[in-house]
């Protein structure tokens, strides 16, 4: 029973991280869409790099969460 609770807790933390990364990603994409004409190129490049890393993070967390869900089904 303790293993099930541990996996559920890990899934809960992954949901929080997923939500934070999604909020950051969508906020930056919105900011880029509104300010691409007026911002300096350095800030735009930095924002694009953060968007790429947060998107990769979202995919990674999503895959990890699904693996944990599959582990939960096996118990």
N, C-alpha and C positions, 0 to 999 in steps of 0.2 A: 504494500500500500504506500509506503514512503517513496518508492520510485515513481509512482504515478503522480504524487503531489509535487515531487521535484521537477518532473517534466512539465507539469502544468504551470508551475512558477516560472520556469525558463521561457515557456511560450508567452506568458504574461509580460515578461521583460522584453522579449522580442517584439511584441505588439507595441510597446511604448517606444522603443527605438525606431521601429518602422514608422510610427506616426510622426515622430520628431523629424526624421529624415525626409518624409514626404512633405511635411510643412515647409521645411527649409528649401527643398527642391522647387516646389510650386511657387513659393514666395520669390525666390531668385529668378525663376523663369518669368514671372509677372513683372518683376522689377526690370529685367532685361528688355522685355517687350515695350515697356513704357519709356525707358531711358537710354536706349541704344544710340540715339542721335546726339544726345547732349553730354554723355559721360566720356571720360577720357578712355583711351584704348587700354591703358594698364588696368583700370578698374573693370572694364568689360572682359578682358582676358582672365583676370582673377575670378570674376563671377562665373564665367563659363567653366573654368577649371573646377570650382566648387560644385557647380551643377553636375558635371561629369562624375565627380567623386561621390556625391550624394546619390546619384542615380545608380551607380555601381553598388553602393551600400544598400540601397533599397532592394536591389535584385538579390544580393547576398543574404540579407536578413530574411527575405521572403523564402529563399530556398532552404535556409537553415530552419525556419519555422515549420515548413512543410515536412522536413526530415523529422523534427521533433513530434509532429502530429502523427507521422507514420510509426514512430517508436511507441507512441501512446496506444495506437491501435494494436500493436503487437503484444502489449502486456495483458 
